[in-house]
Amino acid sequence: MDEFELEDNLEFILQSIQELMEDQGENNAFGDANQNELFASLVNYDHENMLPDVSAADVAAGKDMQGIPWEKMLFGRDQYREMKMKNYRNYQNLSYAREDALQECKQVEKDSPYYDFHYNTRHVRPSIVHFQLRNLVWATTKHDVYTMHDHSVTHWSSLDQLSTELINADDCIIPKQRGHGSQSVAMVQVTTMAVDSNLLVVGGFQGEVICKRLDDDGVVFSTRVTDDENAITNSLEIYQDPSGSRRLVAANNDCSIRIFDTEYFDLLKHYVFPWSVNSVSVSPNGKLFAVLGDHEDGLVVDPKCGKAIGSLRGHLDYSFGSAWHPDGNIVATGSQDTTCRLWDIRNLSQSVAVLGGRMGSIRCVKFSSDGRFLATAEPVDFVHIYDSYTDYGKSHEIDLFGEIGGLSFSPDTEAFYVGLADQTYGGLIEFTKRHQHHYLNSLW
């Protein structure tokens, strides 16, 4: 990385500091330092060693998990965090005071870490195309992770420390399957993805859907689901319907949900809503959809007919992520109003809990497969892991710096991955589950 690229990546830091200095005048946190001195402090370190991977041993020796050289900067981590918290402006589509969104929030105790830092690789990191869509990390085992890096849909093996390109989205993609609406696509800007068992699916900015079987070369199916100018594929989910058949559901900006089979990729159902659909998630038994979009309220929908059977009322802004607890009774929704709401599907009159973020929108929401943990990601810096066994009253907060492109628990819950898209300090960060062993206090 040359100096000009570094300067671009650090520009937001300098701008934020300068705004703080101008706002506080002589009382600013950085004394008499000017912007040139601040810039010099940021770039005054060894460029050759700027971007190595970071291991647990490195962190135990005192290194920052992102490799940020705070000791060589004019200001420390705590100072920058304080400044960032004060100056960050969350994106809103609707007008409201953040205090109104937070007034119902549960008081949550920050507990000891549930997951410990293990490794930060620079070889893969999510590349964000649409700032509101952050579902670009999927772990299928504790060692196998899929993400979008630059123009490549990649597989990362944490066991072998090896990255493999599966799809080059910049190329012309010619699907093996013909018919059933299949067509070639090219220069796809990947906005979202999903992986389940042997099937990898990615969505694009022009309404593309691309499907690849992981045990086969090439792409089996690709198409553009609509010619509408506002066609973004916002979310994808692979699921099993009540009959046992595997299905793929896509949510698009053309106000539509489309359901495909996963054998020939026939379009089975197409439902239209009054607003752009930003997210659809499927209950564990396949009988219900949580549908969120460009509206404060979400819907619970019957996938057999596309009709709403309930509403999720309480958020103050648009929502972009949701997830179901494995028991099928609780669904979590993340909104731009900076909250995650939990709903009991058996009584939707009001949410059963409201969990507030630190700075920004809740853009990614995931439950662990055993239902123990709920993870939420803000657009930048903060990931929260809540313990459902404490009625979501305790959490593990992961404090980072950079745009968060996605997060994922491994199916066995032993690993947790966070993707940071920052060009300088980004990476795919692996955490491992902390096990607490209890021993008998006495022997009989």
Summary of the structure (lengths in Angstrom):
residues: 444
radius of gyration: 22.2
end to end distance: 63.8
largest distance: 74.0
contacts: 1497
relative contact order: 0.14
helix: 14%
strand: 40%
